[in-house]
């Protein structure tokens, strides 16, 4: 029978190859693939994505 792994830290560090920025018009956060520049997702709340680097 399968078992869950030990509890612990989970993700360590930032997610690779992704960045996020805040849309100045809507105030929502947008996630972008940093390899090809395509938009991946938009948050529907005003919170940031967890574990994703911010663009400058």
N, C-alpha and C positions, 0 to 999 in steps of 0.2 A: 504494500500500500504506500502511496506517495505521502511524504511529510513536508511540511513547510520548513524552510531554512531557519537558522537562528536569527533572532531579532537583533538589530544592530543599527548602524549608521544609515544604511540605504545608499542613496546616491552621494558620491563624494565629488565635490567641485561642480563646475559649470558644465552644461550640455555643450558638446563640441559642434561646430559648424552652424550655429544659430545665434542670432542677435535679436534684440527687440528695441523698439522705439515708440514714443508716444505721438499719436497723430495730433497736431496742434489744433485742427478744426473740431474733432470730436472728443479729444481727451482720452480715447481708448488706446490700449497697447497693441501693437502689431508685431508678430513674430516673422522674421525673415530668414531664409536659408542663405548663409553667407557664401556658399560656393557659387551659386548662380544668381543670387539676388531676388529670387521669387518670394512673394509673400506666402506664408504658410497658414496663418491663423490670426484671428482678431479676438481679443477678449471682449466679452459682452458687459463686463463690470469694469470699474475704474482701477482694479487691482493689476499689478504686474504679473507676468509669467514667473513661476518659481524656477530657479536654476538656470535662467537664460541671461546671457550678458546683455548689457545696455549699450546701444550705439551712442556715439558722441555727436 
